[in-house]
Amino acid sequence: MTDTQQRPAIDPNISIEDFEAEALAWLEANAEPRPDASGPIEWGNGEFSVSVFHAMDHDTELEYITNIQNWVIKKAERGYHAIAAPVEYGGLGLSRKHARAYGRLERKFKSHGKHELLGVTTGLIAPTINVFGTDEQKQRFLPDLMSARTLACQLFSEPGAGSDLAGLACRAERDGDEWVINGQKVWSSGAQFAQWGELIARTDVDEVKHKGMTAFMIPLDLPGIEVRPIHQMSGGSSFCEVFFNDVRIPDDLRIGDVGAGWSVALTTLGFERDHSESGSEGAAAGGTWKQLLATAQHEGVTADPVMRDKLMQVYIKDRIESMVNRRAADLAKSGTPGPEGSLGKLLWTEGMYAMTEMISAVLGPKLIADSGEWGTFEWGEHVLGAPGYRIAGGSDEVQRNIIGERVLGLPREPKADTGPWKDVPR
């Protein structure tokens, strides 16, 4: 039986208040309340994590992912994993207001963690298939992706096509009712733990680069696929490179029309850059303003006027980002984020950079010398990881171009790579 068949029916016209009451009762029965976090951090107590990327060995990271996965599957028993998604795909078919109300409630309970692979599966690839997939593909993929029973990664970037994603060279050649894939992808978060991937590949070298690509869903256990984790300077191996050697997939795994891969990729990237739905995982990747303030207070620097001014600059960035994200959520009523998501993503990475500069000034040598003091050396994981997000999901420069061209209506930059892709210098 499916989750939809097992769970009690819910009134599609249920009020926010009644929905919150039902959801709260379920959370109280199935989750552990989070200690009151409205006040300042109590220095020296509990876990202090400000890492941007995970730094775990393979088995520990798999166990961590499985724990989050089990929680999403548990929520799926009541439809709380996909409140605004259609009922036929396992959701509740309610409004985004209902979804945000549940998110506010769940944040009152202890987090089961946060991992890029889960976010990509449920927040990027599932909604992309909802936009571009056929009815058969939606029935096949959406229930298991939204409930995290199946995990999927992005297969977009390449060694020669990162921020210039449209220049990718991984080839998919038609052979009857199949496609043959050859090439390489890189920076694929969680690929070593995923069962599927959303692949963008070059299908027509005679077209201009933006028009010669096609999107596919591809199982990662096929012959000819090799996944290699990449060791990061922050200590973990969250990212992977993936190689394809004569990998065959049927045409019914194609997402969207042939040659429409750029539209599919932009939609996925729009969800990636949209930080308007804050979710329920608690502290954001890279730490919070409250953790930064607590560290500054512990180090006794908050009385210094220059340090106070810098701290307030970080706080202001944090508040502006929150407001922009809420505005983006209001604008994204169609369910597909617009270019405003680029502004939120840019503000987020700028905010992390400001936090890096601030904590470096606050801690000095304690940032690189592990004295065992709580809440100090841990910031090193933030400093090592934060620069990655100035590239991930589109570099800061790409975000500024999107804002300039699509939000402000400025003229496009001159192009030196027009004409068929095969003739573009690489």
Secondary structure, DSSP 8 states (H G I E B T S, - for coil): --HHHHS----TT--HHHHHHHHHHHHHHHS-B----SS---TTSS-----SS----HHHHHHHHHHHHHHHHHHHTTTTTSTTS-GGGTS----HHHHHHHHHHHTTB------HHHHHIIIIIHHHHHHH--HHHHHHHHHHHHTTSS-EEEE--BTTBSSSGGG---EEEEETTEEEEEEEE---TTGGG-SEEEEEEE--TTSBTTTSEEEEEEETTSTTEEEEEE--TTS---EEEEEEEEEEEEGGGEESSTT-HHHHHHHHHHHHH------SS-S-TT--HHHHHHHHHHTT-TTSHHHHHHHHHHHHHHHHHHHHHHHHHHH-TTSS--THHHHHHHHHHHHHHHHHHHHHHHHGGGGTS----TTTTTHHHHHHHGGGGGTTTS-HHHHHHHIIIIIS-------S--SBGGGS--
